[in-house]
């Protein structure tokens, strides 16, 4: 095998002569006789240099020159074909190798295991045994890993049985793979028994073993058992590694033990462990779940990222961007975005959403709108969430007219808007008194095939109640019946206060009666006498329930959508 420093020499040679045919011709001009051994040597050199296209060229020239490739040459070809993503061709080479050796099987099994190809992996392994070759421990571990990843319990049993029959002792890695297999399929009882048998056999579990068990128990809600395992590990003088610490932070935060998760992070420096991007992503998740945003400045994450203390990736940066916004630190979010661009990151939709939210929250309104327009022009098919974010961000800072204008701009440009974006846009139009435009956008929403949500319906009815427009209220109630949308308690109260006596009013009451029959009125309404107002007069209206404190403001936009928790506006 050639040494690494020689590869630049080989590269200069191939760059100068361009093709292997020219190199072989030059060898002949200096008196070198081209034999099969020449091609074999050339294949070996190119293979170790990972010059895959030239390996294929050398193999082809070898055949064209009338030399029969031997097993070594075929092994090289098969390995290269697997590496360049041609597994079917590689298997054809394997099948046509007349005298396969141990390395033939080893290369094939290694690549097939990585591809999680259980069928061919099992076939090649059985063929290896028939040929009389003796598998090694690393090969068994490789096979068990493959079958475990694919939840192939039957194959795991078969390989394990073969190992025992051949007299192999189970290594720490083998025990860990078996435990991981049962954790994946939810058999924690079996996994725990294997852990006990492992310790009883004299094979000590390592940190990886405990990490797998701890994570499985925590994800199954068995917190006490998981923490007991951690105590057992610590009692054996084994210290958690970074992976286990990351798992601890993530799992503890998900079960509500936020302080414990933060303490794990704070203790990393004492163990001489350097946090990675996954560590910080887990920490940010913990802070967001706990609502303890005051911890963000304490950990001083932004300078650490900028100075390169942490190896960052786009996922971590986006998580931090989102956390700064939720923590009410929009200026930090904008600063982080600028640093991301300086570091060469390519922003995605999550990045732009964080930037726009940060700019709006910082009241840098013109910048936010300019960024949005530039983004929309550069990426016309930008995700609908981006449109929702900018409109909602403007609404939150009470820039209703500007939010409405941005919404109209997006509709006119025929950008891909979803139901949430339309709902927020209609809300902005209603807030600034542009009622006719809101009605037009509501109709456009339905033309686009989008179903209005309950909040949009109730917003429209609220406005029509203020205008005393019974005809439009009647239309909206009928559509709510068609879509099976519940009428809010506040709107029912507002309708009850409208002037009665007209034909339209009685038609409206009939629709309300129908909604009650369909279960589209709340439980409190079922005990209300409002629908009997025709006969009981004005006194019935005095008995109607009052709106609860949590519903005092109808125009505070809320929805189950992920977007709306961030864009809710209070009148």
Buried (B, 14 or more C-beta within 10 A) or exposed (E): EEEEEEBEEBEEEBEEBEEBEEBBEEBEEEEEEBEBEBBBEBBBBBBBBEBBEBBBBBBEBBEEEEBEBBBBBBBBBBBBBBBBEBBEBBBEBBEEBEEBBBBBBBBBBBBBBBBEBBEBBBBBBEBBEEEEBEBEBEBBBBBBBBBBBBEBBEBBEBBBEBBEEEEBEBBBBBBBBBBBBBBBEEBBEBBBEBBEEBBEEEBEBBBBBBBBBBBBBBBEEBBEBBBEBBEBBEEEEBEBBBBBBBBBBBBBBBBEBBEBBBEBBEEBEEEEBEBBBBBBBBBBBBBBEBEBBEBBEEBEBBEBBBEEEBEBBBBBBBBBBBBBBBBEBBEBBBBBBEBBEEEEBEBEBBBBBBBBBBBBBBEBBEBBBEBBBEBBEEEEEBBBBBBBBBBBBBBBBBBBBBBBBBBBBBBEEEBBBBBBBBBBBBBBBBBBEBBEBBBBBBEBBEEBEBEBBBBBBBBBBBBBBEEEBBEBBBBBBBBBBEEEBBBBBBBBBBBBEBEBEEEBBEBBBBBBEEBBEEEBBBEEBEEBBBBEBEEEEEEBBEEBBEBEEEEEEBBBBEBEBEBBEBBBBEE
